[in-house]
Amino acid sequence: MLVEVCANSLESALNAQEAGADRIELCSELGVGGITPSFGLLKLVKEQLHIPVHVLIRPRSGHFSYTNHELETMLKDISFCRELGVEGIVSGVLHPNFELDIYNTQKLMAQAEGMLFTFHRAFDWVRNPKETYQKLDNLGVDYVLTSGQQVNAAKGLELLKSLNEASENCIVMAGGGLNPENISLFKNAKMKAIHLSGTTFGNSMDLKGKLPMNSANHLKEDDVAVTNTDKVRQIVHSVK
């Protein structure tokens, strides 16, 4: 069974390697499901790890339907990953109706040619997972990361098993809430690959009395924050 660790820092990546992980998925901001890591982090990880590094290509949190500007950014990020010798890309695109966006997913895959390609947990939003899985298999996707369309993979185990039994070329990777207490479920189900973060929390600070820096207004999945031209223009005209 392949063990992939979702690592959010150089320290996490090194810890995953030391623990015996087969590879890592490098990303940032696990609290929003992960976004593309910084170039600096990616370069350091590639310099210091000897296990394969896959990189999440997701330009923002929220839903998985992207603008042309966002898609252009994603393609540039994949090119940078190629320059650094990254072994795999983790990404994917949906239409606003939650159907697989084959055209734009294929564009990302073409940019990632020569690297393994994982379709990420956008899969957990599609309406017909078995049909979509077959489409991804036909596209040549190497892995599909999914919790079985449930809040965690243990609850989604039935769908995971069904997809796993149907898998041939495209490997189903169970991810979402895996831990030492429930890992036997996935081993007994004969899953070929699992994905976990294995995180604990530390480096604590007492922030009593300090202003919160997290913005609830920006933690949305159904809307995407973007700078508004008119608002900025009004401010510019007011102060210039």
N, C-alpha and C positions, 0 to 999 in steps of 0.2 A: 504494500500500500504506500503510495506516495504521500508524503507529509509536506504541505506548503504552509509556511508561517507568514501571516500578514504583519510586516514590520513597519513601524512608523518613525524610526530613527536609526542612526548608526548603531547606537547601543543595542536596540532591539534586534537589528540585523545580525550583529555579532553574537548576541545571546542565542538567537535561533540557530546559527551555524554551530556554536559550541554544543548545543543540546542535541544535535544530530539531525536537524531538519534537512530534507532533500533539496529544498529551494525556498526562496522568499518571494512574496509579493510586496514590493516597496510602495508605500503610499504615505500620505499625511492625513491628519484630521480624521481619526477613526470614528469620532463622535458623530460625524455626518455621513458615515459610510465610506469615507476615503476620498481623497482627491490626488491629483498628480503631485508627486514630491518635487522639491526644488532641485535645480540642476546641481547645486553644491552638494546636497545630500546624496544624490544619485552618483555623482562622480566619486565621492568618498567611499560609498558602499561598494562600487565596482572595483575600486583600488584595494579594498581590504578583505573582501570575501572571495572564497574559492568555490562556493556552491553557486548554482545558477540564480540569477536575479531576473524576476519578472516585474514589470512596472505598470502601475495603474495609470491609464490615460483617461482622466475625467477632469475637465477644466474647472468644475464647480460642484457644489452640492445640489440637491434637489432632483428634479426629474431628468429623464434620459433622452429628451428631444432637444437637439442642439441647433443653434443658429449657424449660418455660414461662417461667421467670425469665429465661433467656438470650434467648429469642425476644422477650420484652417489652423487654429492653435493646436488642436489634437494631432494633426498631421505633422506639424513642425516638431512637436514633442516626440513623436515616434522617430522622426529623422535624427533627433539628438540622441535618442536611446540607441539607435543603430550605430552612430559614431562612437559611442562608448562601449559597444560590444554587448549590449543587453541581450539576454537569451530569450525573453518572452514579453509579450504585450498583453495587458488585461484591459478590455474596453468593450464597447458595444453601443448601439443606437436604437431607439424605438421611435415609432411614429406617435403623434399625440393621442391616437386611439389605442395605444399600447400594443400595436402589432409590431413585429420585427421590421426595422428599417434595413432591408437587404442592401439597397444601393449604397448607403453611407457606411454600413458595416463592412461591405466589400471594399470600399475605398480605404478604410483603416487597415483592413487585412492586406491589401495590396501594398500599402506603405510599410507594413510590417513583414513583408515577404522575407523568408529566411529565418524569422523568429517564430517561436510558438505563439499561438493566439488563443487566449481565454476570453470567452464571452462572459461578462461578469453578472452580478446579481440583478441587473435590469431584467434578466430572465424571470425573476420572481414576480414581475408585474405583467407578464404576457398572459393573454386570455386562454390560449390553448397550448399548454406547456409541451405536450407530447408532439403536436404538430410542429411547433416552433423548434423543438429539439431536432427533429428530422431535417428541418430546413437548415439549421446550423451545421448539422453533420454533412449535408449535401454541399454547403459552402466551403467545407474544409476546415472548420473550427476544430482546434485540438482539444479544448476543455470547455465545459460549461460549469460555472460556479453557481450553486443554488442551495437554498435552504429548503427546497421542496415546497416553495410558495407558502411557507408558514413562518411564524415569528422566530423560530429556531429550527435547526435541522432535525432535532429529535422528534419534533411534532410533524415535520414534513417527511418522515422516514418512508412512508408508503410510496409517495411519488418518487422519492430518490431511488428506492429499490426498483420501481417499475422502469425508470429511465436507465438505471444502471444495467438492468437485464437486457434492455434493448440496445445498449451501446455497443458499437463496433470500433469505428475509428475515433469518434469524439467521446472523450472520457468525461463522465459525470463526476464533479468534485463537490462533495458535501461541505458546506460552510455555514456558520451561524450558530454560535452557542456551544461549540464543541469543547469539552473539558475532560479531565481525567475520570470524572464520575460517569460520563455517558459514552465514552469512546468505544466501549465494547459493543454498543448498538451498531456502530458503523463497521466494525470489524466483522461481526456476525452477519451483517447484511452483505458482506463481500464487496464493499465499496472499493474502487480502485484508487481513489485519491480523496484526501481530506484537507480542509483549509481552516486554520484557526489563528488567533492572535496570541493566546496564552498570556495575556497581560495581567500585571498587578500594578498597583499605584504606589508612588513614592515621591520623594523630593518635595515634601509637603511644606507649605508656608501658611502662617496664620494671617489671613486676609480680613479679619474682623475689622469693620469700619472702613474698608476700602471699596471704592466704586466698582461695580461689576463691569467687566469688559466684554462679556458675552452679550450679544444683541438678539433678543427673542424675535425682533422684527425681521431679522435676516435668516432665522432658522425655519425656513419654509421649504416644503417640497413641491407645492403646487404652483408657486410663483418664483420668478428669478429676479434678483436685484440687479438693476442696471442704472448707470448714471443718466439722469434726465437732462437733455439739452436745454430745455426751457428753464428749468430751475437754476441750472448753473449760469445761463445767460442773464437771468434776472439778478443774481448775486454779482456777477461781473459788472453789469451796468450800474449797479448800486454803489460799487466801491471804486470804480475806475474814473 
